Structures are given as C-alpha cells and as structure tokens.
Amino acid sequence: MKKTDVLIIGGSASGIVTAITGKSNYPDKSFTVVRIEDDVMVPCGIPYIFGTLMDANKNKIPDEALTNMGIDLVIDEAISIDREARTCSTRKGESFEYEKLVLATGSKPANVSWLKNADLNNVFTVTKDKPTLEKILETIPDTTNVVVIGGGFIGVEFADELNKRDKKVTVVELLPRLLAQAFDEEMSAKARSLLEERGVNVICGKSVKELQGQNKVEGVVLSDGENLPADMVILAVGYQPNVGLAKEAGLEINEVGSIRVDEYMRTCDPNILAVGDCAEKRQFTTRNLHPVMLASTATSEARIAGMNLFKLCAVKTFIGTISIFSTGIGDTGFAVAGLTKSKAEEEGFEVVEGSFEGPDKHPGSLPGTHPQSVRLVVSKDSGVILGGEIMGGGSTGELINFLGLAIQNRMTVNSLQVSQIGTHPLLTSPPTAYPVIKAAEIAMRNCNSG
C-alpha cells in the first residue's frame, strides 16, 4: 500500500494543472498522478498532427511539468475506489491510500454503435491515444478520398488539415450548418464558405446511413442514398464524460452524465473532487447544465480544485463556464464567448447587438493585415455583455479571451466604451476604430433606442 496526500486519476490537461496548482499551494503535501497513457497529447493540438506538425511527438505535453515539482507520476489504470478506506486500486495490482482524491478522467468518444460497418479498416475515431493517432498518420499517404463525419470544431479542423495534404475531403454534418453548437448562423455560414473556398466539400443536414466496404472502408452512404467514395473515414461525432470509475464508487452522476460537483469542484464525497470533461458544468449566465468540453474550462476548474483541496476560499470558486471557443481555418480565426444572440433569446433575454468591422493592424495597408469583425450580444435593460463572436486574423484568440473576461466580470457596454487600451500598428487595430470598443458604442446606442 502506497500513501499519498493527494491522488489524481487522469494525466491530461485538468489532471496536470490540478497537480501543479495543488503542489504550489500545499508544498508540504505529497501528490501522485495516475494515468493510463505513456504519452499525453496536447488535446486541442491533435488535428494539427495531420497537416502541420506531421509528428505526434511534436504534440506531447512533457512529463517534466509534473516531475520537476516533485509530483509522482504512475503509468497505470485506476480500476476501483474504496471511499470508506480512502484507497484506490490499479490494473497492475497497486493500491494507493489518499487523503484527497481528484478525478480527472476526461471524456471518451461517443458511442457509434448506430453506424453500420464502423469497424472497417481505415475508419478512425478521434481519440487522445498516441498510438491511434500515429496509425491515422501512417494511413493518410495511401488515401485519396477522406470523409469526416461531424462538423464541429474537431471535424472542421481535421478537414482543413487533411486538405493541406491534397486529399479530397468531405465533411458531413447532421445539423443544418457547421459549428452550429457554438456560432450563430452568420458566423457558421462564413466558416463554411471559407472551408469550401479552400477546397473542402461540405454537406450539412444529412445523416450517415452506413459505411461500405469489404475489409476496409470504400464508401459512405448518406440518408438520402448518396454514396460518397471514401478510403478513409474520420469519426468526429462528439464525446461523453468518462465516469465509469465514479459510478462504481457510488458518486452522484447528473442527468447529462457528468459527475455532480459544487463550485469548489467537490463531489458528494467531500474527500473526492472532479475536474475537466468528466465533471458537471453550468453555463455562467443561465446556470443551466451545459456539458461543454474544453481544455480551457477544464484547467480553470483544475486551478479551483488545486487551491481548495485542504481549505476552502470563498472567492476561489468555479462560477460557471463561459464556453470560450476559438478555431482557425487557414489564416482566419473564428471565436465565440458566452451566449449567442439566438441562445440568449431562447433563454428569455431581451438583447441588442453591436457589430463593427475594421483592420487588425494600422494602417490597413501593412502586410498581413486581416479584417476583424466583432459582434457583441448585450442585455438591453442593463447593458451587461452576455456574449460575443469575433472573426479575424491571428489576434482573434486573445481578443476573445479579453471579451470572456468582460463577460465573467459582468461588464457593461458603457464600461467597455471607456476602457483604456494599448495599441501598436503591427499588433492591434487602430485606437481610432478599435472593433471591440466600436461594437460597444453601437450596442450602447441600440440599448438606448426604443
């Protein structure tokens, strides 16, 4: 029996950050991370293995992030938890006694038992498992027609990367538009248009009936009978919380299949916490259950858990996910935070918008300048910023983080209008027409109209 003050099960983003934050806050405590993988992949970097990096080893999270802090790392699989004894047993026959346990077991690909012939060769589910990813990488050179099933972020990113390899790529999405779970219709349409301009075939509003082939996949049959040639299929149809271990231990699972937690990331057992894709999420503004799976959200939860392991701090709580998404198609960034206009109205808010487009450098004649458009979603009665969407160049990712901070602090458009900003010709939009502030000005006028 090995003893450790804190046992963390799962070694991806949330497990790593919980361990590092916990060790930083409680340096006298011992920490052990148990994970099943030999190598941990950067989760959001996985699609870029196949067209940009060309090597899974270039997408690894180094173990030194843990070991250099004196955190023990064990490559094994946790298979059972005895809550009363505070012990955990592993596949290799080890047992760990803990004071606090953190479940960071992540997610697993959604079940595809509904898809006929999904077991054919050259049909791959997007996992975080390095050997599987390397198998995909090895298979790509011998393929011509690739069908990506699923038009969410992973599907779109895979399609764009494989398109760089001169493959004939088709994305099939069941919903009426790409990225429909994140963006409103206009932004989705722009993303589709750009993907198609780059040579990707996009089919929306159709389901996949079955896969065809003898030993390996040869075609994809759609719900309307259309048969797409395919010598490789990528299944990017979503993920579900990996909660088997938690269920067997008798922890509470909510109605969307996640481990129920409080704002300190504690489960129904005060000695067990849960973070990341396996843990319950609530939307920041509405407080509704929101099963979003983002490494950025997971690491935020992990920091909260790490700080509150042995003593609670009332101001260090997870206050709900803002769902900050960003992606890139070519050199164009797409990003969203908080509520879209359609989602806000569905929830019962009376909202106005403020939109503005300008260059992301100044003057706009500088090389590499990209149009940058900002749309804010604002509560009409209070002026509080509820959400926003951004499309632009390389600065899009950081600009949406700025907007996320405004949402989290319940800033109003008036506060945004009077914000002080720093600008530079090569790095930002002009101070005379900074798109976020201009969008706030327009939203403010819309709040005051009528």
SULLINMO-V73848 format. One line per field, one symbol per residue. ss: DSSP state (2 for helix, 1 for strand, 0 for the rest). phi: phi as a letter, one per 30 degrees, with the letter a starting at -180 (. if undefined). A space follows every 50 residues. Layout:
ss: ???
phi: ???
This chain:
ss: 01111111100022222222222220000011111000001022222220 00000222210002222000011110011111000011110000111111 11100011100000010000101110000222222222220000111110 00222222222220000111111000000000002222222222222000 11110001111110011111110000111001111000111002222200 00100000100000010000011102221001100000100000222222 22222220000000000000100011111001111111002222222000 11111111100000000000111111111000011111111100022222 22222222000122222000000000000022202222222222222200
phi: .ccbdbcccjbdeddddedddddddbddccbbccbdddbcddeddeeddc bcdiadddcdcdddecddcicdcbcacdcabcdddhbbccddjdbbcbcb bbcbdibbeddcddcdidcddicbcdccdeeddddedddeeccbccccck cddddddeddddddcicdcbccbdddadhddccdeddeddddedddedjd dcbcibccdacblcdbdbabccdcjdccdacabccbcjbbecbeddeddi ddcddcicddbcdcidddcdcbcbbiedcdbbdedcidebddbbdddedd dddddddcecadbdccbccjddhdcbabbicccbbbbicdeddddddjdc bbbbbabadcbbddddeidbdbcbbccbdddciddcaabbbacddedddd ddddddddchdcdddddcdcbcbaedcbddddadeddddddddddddddi
